[in-house]
Amino acid sequence: MVNIELIRKKISKMELDSYVLRVIKTETEQIRFSNNSVDLRNFWENEGISIFMHRGKKITELSLDNDLEIDKKIENSYRAMLKGEDSTSFNGINTEKYSSMEKIRPREESVDLDQIVSACIDGGSRGGSERTTGLAYRTYSDDLIITPFNEHHVTYDDFNFDVRAFKGNNTGQEGVHFSSTVKDPIERAEMAGEEAGKTASLDVRMMDFEQGDYETLLSPYVIGNIFSYCSSLFSAFSVQSGMSYLDSSLNEKVASPALTLVDEPMNESGSNFTMFDDEGTPCFNKKLVDSGVLKNFVHSFSTAVTARTKTTGNAGIIAPEPLQLSAEGGNRSVEDIIQSIDSGMYIKNAWYTRFQDNRNAVFSTVPRDGIFVVERGEIVGRITGIRISDSFSRIIKNISETSRERKNVKFWEEVFPSIMPSALVQDLHVTRAF
């Protein structure tokens, strides 16, 4: 194990204005399952050490494993910093002192990863799948941060899994995250497996389609995917560096009134529940978009100085980011919303999201595992080989309503954990994928 006190003493003796020392220890358990049975187990431990140092506007950051050359690497990084150029965007780290956070909880023993996997498989079968595959993870993290002004120490215990169900040539897929503190982990896993099974086993004919603009119900997985990929638009660093089209839109209408989007790091049900940011500032929930109006960007101390405001507890010391996006739900169920669609689509998930214009968030993403045609309020067909080719701006302006149901969604390793409803989008632009 690394000797934290020796590292702190070494850094404290250097001629620095401030520093951030962070040690994150993780224990990760993985289970892979296919054809309704477990076929692989893995377990690994990691101790990651990161050190940020600055003197004036000269900055350096290094990541270390627990090795025998830590002192030498710290010294080399310090010397390189002194010889380097000043940062044009850095204004220091937060010097405000807060009450020390210490929340050390042991791993929850009432549920284990095998139970989660069994529930996924059982749910898939109950939903009508012939076979179920997937990956499930449990991660126990010990997070210690030390600055000259604050010291916090907390632990997190999280689950996330992806379950894919098959029936014939059809597939369905769900990706879920939650912390061990939720009251119904087994039920959540069963429901995810069952929903994947229902998607795969829905017996409707294959249909052709014409590219164009469609009224489309996007599931929480699609909305979570798009919003996660576009989350940097709400970063003050993106605004200040000219990489967000929202840069001059604060307190203006940027979306439909149906959208209220919150950065919710203090929602303990999610696996991105976070108590403090990368410079030791306590996290809190804040609205980014309120009934269509842009209310906040997320800030580190440094970006807040530039904007003449206060940090929002979202460092990234240089580039702050939302930590756990959450969109508010509406009044109607998914089933009721589908019944209101006269002619359109219902898309269950999408991946391989790629941008053609980062600043304006023009992108394409490929739906799969459940793309349905809806006519006169009923699902009448299944289609394949399509691509959503649109922009974040158009989509959020064209959301006409969100569903009452919300899900904790995380799709493979492509996106961050979020908490999303389904969203009915008018005139979604869909093209052929190939």
Steps between C-alpha positions, in 0.01 A plus 500: 500500500607852426614715793272804472668694779844474339361626169320785675815603687703494180248716314463738794873575492490607136453863402135468395194720527277197544458134413244221484596151611244232427507126561222279366507130588258274315394139531317388186313175453389399151272220382441419135202286408376351174238244399335549839802398707818650647810434291765737643589661830763766564611698802761772513624768736657831410651790690515815290688807616464839332686817594424847371747779581524863405718802555339812364359405162745218450327167548575131489307181566625146522338163555690230682471135576636377827861451394848564633566817300226725636746752652698523179189545286365774724833682489527469121145627454568798729814599309327467164220724629742777595652492151162493326274772365231673704146366457274752330183374669605397852413726796582278799304242700231564758652632825175502698505267798209261555407257773691180442293223342553149625253234397661157512257215448588133458378305198130424524467127568124462449539469121782371282582501130389138449151594615494790253605274212247231592226762513598631154485149351172411672346828389610445141334158492184639652499771233507238225868478401653172388843590636655784694854635505676789666760646732451603861731698725520589864749768602592598854696827503694671777557867413739726695576859401747734670566866421662772716142607585285188518512126562214259420473122512198302374415159357257401226349159421343470154350254253467532124410242239399455139261220409420401143215263416453297180201340335560379147668785317358763730678659796427722796743669731501690829787668688445597864698656785423549868670520836477227761285733713189457281226295662416279200820391318373152411170637371686753285711226345193280438315788336796580274526138387125477447489821295787377280312171452177679407682713243658193340179296500258765373340322205461755221601484134814647348431817304681736264529870568569824318749745643344820624368675811289293741312547823711268714490374856858464621558269795707606805798319345492714187441822694772406751740426215437832324500711815816337636690556175382862492552570872816706438279767340403595857863528614623855561835393356331412169322835507820693574696315234234551232399134482134530604224651286328593830769757582272806478172335603496522881147577627363458149269233359711225343260205518131421511314562829476121537871475586637558849856371526684475831856416597425269793822370659328473838243248378627204698305246295740544208851366458630852430393621843789732587559694822791723394668606180861484381611796713314407819192718453177338628262398221137605482208460258427783258264561209670547165180545298175596672186454288706571189701795638876468543567582867855388577833390366714278720817653645826420665660772714715604205217539246289675764772765547497568126119522497489706823279248674540212745609141451217249468707210636558345159880506463689357278750761614542627143186367327195453726226260393150402615532202732164318480243637257134458585199608293165547667214273400160602370142399574430208263629145481707367211201292392272805494753699297530219243121494467508872414737456201308496173796414278857476629764291673601363839877455541627301800875574492788629289878499500805590288423870542731717290516877451524690173509838679598501868421863580149475358453138611408369156527123526387162380429189703394148403184352658481127565334242725146622444403745225123495455247656265194650669174554310178630656631441849618141449839343438452335160851423375870472564772662287882488481783687332414855602702790636389802703664798328409815688625760748465538875347845450222373272424201719460690827287766327277228352433302820123520540479295820685260726372181658396455860738202534874567534795262502856501630670442166857428397570333168822295489808718539383763252311735727492631856231385745187715480138493615266547206138471386391412149450809281262560212688696232330663205665489155801288597717467191569135411716374212624165377800362690643328189 
